[in-house]
């Protein structure tokens, strides 16, 4: 169904940035948060695009003001957001490095365009070999706080998008002042509908053509029938997934 004044029509192939409820058979969404499925992609592939690419674009290019040629460090580089961020960095001329959990994941990130990286089980200190970075996209938080300030360049931007490594830490704030580091806390879900609509306009203009040209890929690793939702979450919990997992409600729609 579509509401009055909505340009989309019943039967259009679309994907959307949702505020929640993405595993439901039906969902109500602001029409401004709906985008056409990029040419050549399946519905399952399109479904995994909006959240991760919106997150990567928002934090690297809008909040982080990433400029051509600037260097980026992506913690959890093989995640859904990391996979999107690597490809965006490559597409827009920004060398990037990653921290990941295994050699296989590092190889995966390099296949997407990362210049290199380190395994967090070894020593993150090796990231100093690639520093300084202009932007660090960080879903880890407290655990990497001190190292992040040391790795950033003067006028660097540290964008925190998650707290997987804890929410409390002690650090020397003088390092932020001395290097004029900007500390940016960011979440996508809490942004208002108008802000999200503006973000999606930018995505359709800047990012959508890159899917059609095959410069970007959804990185859908596995699809599960909706009845296998527990298996899908188990796959995610195993920490062996690179990219995204999708739940398929009706395979006939593909």
Secondary structure, 3 states (H helix, E strand, C coil): CCCCCCCCCCCCCEEECCCCCCCCCCCCCCHHHEEECCCCCCHHHHHCCHHHHHHHHHHHHHHCCCCCCCCEEEECCCCHHHHHHHHHHHHCCCCEEEEECCHHHHHHHHHHCCCEEEECCCCHHHHHHCCCEEEEEECCCHHHHHHHHHHEEEEEEEEECCCCCCCCCCCCCHHHHHHCCEEEECCCCCCCHHHHHHHHHHHHHHCHHHHHCCCCCCCEEEEEEHHHHHHHHHHHHCCCCCCEEEEECCHHHC
